[in-house]
């Protein structure tokens, strides 16, 4: 089952774990690895209205692909049967601490090695 297949239940707040799992469907367009395993998601907060705020960064502040990531995030979190996992989302783009390869998860490292990267 795709992470995006998990849907919101009226009156029920999504868990941080569910949001992180759904965000694994959001793939960095340049590297082809999801944003969670790349370590680009710094924080997740779900409020009482079931609106999620994501503290996220990019591999580079000059990255022109924020729109692509925002569109994928919308698809992963707010669409699907029953309307989606959350009511709405907001991305708070942060630059501190700066992203570095040390933020990549073990799963992300395995995926990058499979693509031929030396990490």
Residue frames relative to the residue before (quaternion, step in Angstrom):
aa qw qx qy qz dx dy dz
X 1.0000 0.0000 0.0000 0.0000 0.00 0.00 0.00
X 0.4612 -0.6755 0.5076 0.2706 3.55 -0.96 0.92
X 0.5848 -0.5822 0.4277 0.3690 3.55 -1.11 0.64
X 0.6402 0.5387 -0.3256 0.4403 3.58 1.08 -0.69
X 0.5714 0.6138 -0.3803 0.3900 3.61 1.21 -0.31
X 0.5408 0.5763 -0.4128 0.4527 3.61 1.24 -0.26
X 0.0869 -0.8369 0.5400 0.0182 3.61 -0.67 1.03
X 0.5932 -0.5810 0.4369 0.3458 3.51 -1.28 0.49
X 0.2535 -0.7086 0.6361 0.1703 3.50 -1.17 0.71
X 0.5306 -0.6389 0.4280 0.3566 3.61 -0.76 0.96
X 0.8167 0.2195 -0.1892 0.4990 3.56 -0.90 0.98
X 0.6656 0.4675 -0.3042 0.4960 3.59 1.24 -0.13
X 0.3525 -0.7367 0.5486 0.1791 3.51 -0.96 0.99
X 0.4793 -0.6530 0.5070 0.2946 3.57 -1.03 0.85
X 0.4101 -0.6869 0.5349 0.2718 3.57 -1.12 0.62
X 0.6306 -0.5150 0.4179 0.4030 3.55 -1.27 0.43
X 0.6375 0.5331 -0.3274 0.4497 3.61 0.98 -0.82
X 0.6513 0.5067 -0.3194 0.4658 3.61 0.97 -0.82
X 0.6469 0.5084 -0.3193 0.4702 3.58 0.98 -0.83
X 0.6564 0.5012 -0.3194 0.4646 3.60 0.90 -0.87
X 0.6426 0.5155 -0.3261 0.4637 3.59 0.98 -0.80
X 0.6603 0.4983 -0.3070 0.4705 3.60 0.94 -0.86
X 0.6465 0.5328 -0.3220 0.4410 3.60 1.05 -0.73
X 0.5290 0.6085 -0.4191 0.4174 3.60 1.23 -0.16
X 0.5886 0.5454 -0.3678 0.4699 3.60 1.30 -0.12
X 0.6104 0.5192 -0.3475 0.4869 3.61 1.30 -0.14
X 0.1078 -0.8348 0.5397 -0.0130 3.53 -0.46 1.29
X 0.4670 -0.6436 0.5294 0.2958 3.55 -0.96 0.91
X 0.4279 -0.7533 0.4352 0.2451 3.61 -0.52 1.16
X 0.6746 0.4985 -0.3049 0.4511 3.59 1.10 -0.55
X 0.7867 0.3370 -0.1663 0.4898 3.57 0.91 -0.91
X 0.3792 -0.7544 0.4670 0.2628 3.59 1.18 -0.43
X 0.5860 0.5236 -0.3704 0.4952 3.59 1.25 0.45
X 0.5391 -0.6432 0.4214 0.3437 3.59 -0.99 0.74
X 0.6282 -0.6042 0.3652 0.3269 3.53 -1.19 0.73
X 0.5982 0.5518 -0.3680 0.4497 3.61 1.16 -0.49
X 0.7229 0.4363 -0.2530 0.4723 3.59 0.79 -1.00
X 0.6175 0.5154 -0.3524 0.4783 3.59 1.21 -0.37
X 0.4604 -0.6980 0.4381 0.3301 3.58 1.23 -0.28
X 0.4156 0.7298 -0.4532 0.2990 3.58 1.18 0.50
X 0.6436 0.4737 -0.3237 0.5065 3.59 1.24 -0.31
X 0.1866 -0.8235 0.5316 0.0660 3.56 -0.41 1.25
X 0.8166 -0.0593 0.0663 0.5703 3.58 1.09 -0.60
X 0.1455 -0.7633 0.6258 0.0676 3.56 -1.24 0.63
X 0.0367 0.7775 -0.6267 0.0376 3.56 -0.89 0.97
X 0.1214 -0.7737 0.6200 0.0487 3.56 -0.84 1.04
X 0.2629 -0.7902 0.5317 0.1541 3.59 -0.63 1.09
X 0.7315 -0.4488 0.2983 0.4178 3.58 -1.31 0.08
X 0.6508 0.4906 -0.3080 0.4907 3.59 1.27 -0.36
X 0.4553 -0.6961 0.4215 0.3612 3.59 1.35 0.11
X 0.4281 0.6234 -0.5047 0.4163 3.53 1.02 0.98
X 0.2378 -0.7972 0.5435 0.1118 3.55 -0.75 1.07
X 0.1511 -0.7299 0.6577 0.1088 3.53 -1.16 0.75
X 0.1581 -0.7853 0.5969 0.0457 3.54 -0.80 1.12
X 0.2079 -0.7067 0.6589 0.1525 3.55 -0.94 0.90
X 0.0916 0.8093 -0.5674 0.1213 3.55 -0.49 1.23
X 0.1723 -0.7422 0.6346 0.1297 3.49 -1.32 0.39
X 0.3391 -0.6951 0.5817 0.2518 3.55 -1.32 -0.10
X 0.6414 -0.5251 0.3772 0.4131 3.55 -1.22 0.34
X 0.7830 0.0626 -0.0348 0.6179 3.57 1.25 -0.47
X 0.5092 -0.6509 0.4690 0.3117 3.59 -0.98 0.82
X 0.6642 0.4983 -0.2957 0.4723 3.58 1.21 -0.44
X 0.3674 0.7535 -0.4789 0.2606 3.60 1.26 0.06
X 0.2865 -0.7918 0.5165 0.1555 3.61 -0.69 1.05
X 0.6101 0.6301 -0.3133 0.3642 3.58 1.26 -0.02
X 0.2741 0.7846 -0.5213 0.1935 3.62 1.14 0.41
X 0.6266 0.5457 -0.3448 0.4367 3.63 0.99 -0.76
X 0.6400 0.5195 -0.3240 0.4642 3.59 0.98 -0.83
X 0.6723 0.4870 -0.2956 0.4727 3.58 0.90 -0.91
X 0.6403 0.5136 -0.3270 0.4683 3.61 0.99 -0.77
X 0.6490 0.5087 -0.3184 0.4676 3.62 0.96 -0.81
X 0.6597 0.4928 -0.3063 0.4776 3.60 0.95 -0.85
X 0.6270 0.5323 -0.3313 0.4624 3.58 1.05 -0.77
X 0.6263 0.5277 -0.3291 0.4701 3.59 0.97 -0.87
X 0.6615 0.5071 -0.2993 0.4644 3.58 0.91 -0.94
X 0.7009 0.4888 -0.2730 0.4419 3.60 0.87 -0.95
X 0.7999 0.3617 -0.1596 0.4515 3.58 0.93 -0.87
X 0.8234 0.3022 -0.1268 0.4632 3.60 0.93 -0.79
X 0.6943 0.4328 -0.2949 0.4936 3.63 1.19 -0.02
X 0.5092 0.6364 -0.4866 0.3145 3.53 -1.30 0.20
X 0.7366 -0.3930 0.2902 0.4678 3.55 -1.29 0.01
X 0.8118 0.2244 -0.1744 0.5100 3.58 -0.86 0.89
X 0.6500 -0.5683 0.3001 0.4055 3.59 1.25 0.17
X 0.6471 -0.5385 0.3294 0.4275 3.58 1.18 -0.18
X 0.6960 -0.4941 0.3530 0.3831 3.51 -1.38 0.14
X 0.7976 0.1171 -0.0372 0.5905 3.59 1.02 -0.85
X 0.6107 -0.5614 0.4143 0.3746 3.55 -1.27 0.36
X 0.7732 -0.1307 0.1369 0.6053 3.55 0.98 -0.89
X 0.2125 -0.7714 0.5847 0.1339 3.56 -1.29 0.13
X 0.1240 -0.7411 0.6531 0.0938 3.49 -1.37 0.35
X 0.1979 -0.7560 0.6091 0.1353 3.56 -0.99 0.81
X 0.1705 -0.7470 0.6385 0.0727 3.52 -0.83 1.09
X 0.2153 -0.7936 0.5575 0.1142 3.60 -0.21 1.27
X 0.0320 -0.8047 0.5921 -0.0306 3.57 -0.70 1.12
X 0.2498 -0.7921 0.5451 0.1142 3.55 -1.12 0.68
X 0.7143 0.3387 -0.2428 0.5623 3.57 1.30 -0.02
X 0.4847 -0.2813 -0.8155 0.1445 1.54 -1.53 1.88
X 0.5776 -0.5892 0.4233 0.3742 3.58 -1.10 0.59
X 0.5187 -0.6256 0.4822 0.3273 3.54 -1.13 0.69
X 0.0618 0.7666 -0.6382 0.0333 3.54 -1.20 0.67
X 0.7027 -0.4812 0.3169 0.4174 3.58 -1.21 0.35
X 0.5679 0.6054 -0.3825 0.4058 3.60 1.18 -0.43
X 0.6213 0.5593 -0.3338 0.4356 3.61 1.22 -0.37
X 0.5361 0.6361 -0.4015 0.3831 3.62 1.23 -0.33
X 0.4325 -0.6951 0.5115 0.2611 3.58 -0.94 0.92
X 0.6704 -0.4709 0.3729 0.4356 3.57 -1.28 0.19
X 0.6345 0.5169 -0.3292 0.4710 3.61 1.02 -0.79
X 0.6450 0.5247 -0.3134 0.4588 3.57 1.00 -0.82
X 0.6361 0.5269 -0.3230 0.4620 3.57 1.04 -0.80
X 0.6415 0.5181 -0.3216 0.4654 3.58 0.99 -0.83
X 0.6546 0.5110 -0.3111 0.4622 3.57 0.97 -0.86
X 0.6603 0.4992 -0.3080 0.4690 3.59 0.96 -0.83
X 0.6299 0.5206 -0.3396 0.4657 3.60 1.00 -0.77
X 0.6341 0.5359 -0.3273 0.4513 3.59 1.03 -0.80
X 0.6859 0.4546 -0.2731 0.4982 3.57 1.19 -0.55
X 0.6240 -0.5826 0.3230 0.4085 3.58 1.30 0.03
X 0.4930 0.6401 -0.4466 0.3844 3.60 1.26 0.16
X 0.3356 -0.7225 0.5699 0.2015 3.56 -1.12 0.69
X 0.1931 0.7894 -0.5551 0.1775 3.59 -0.11 1.32
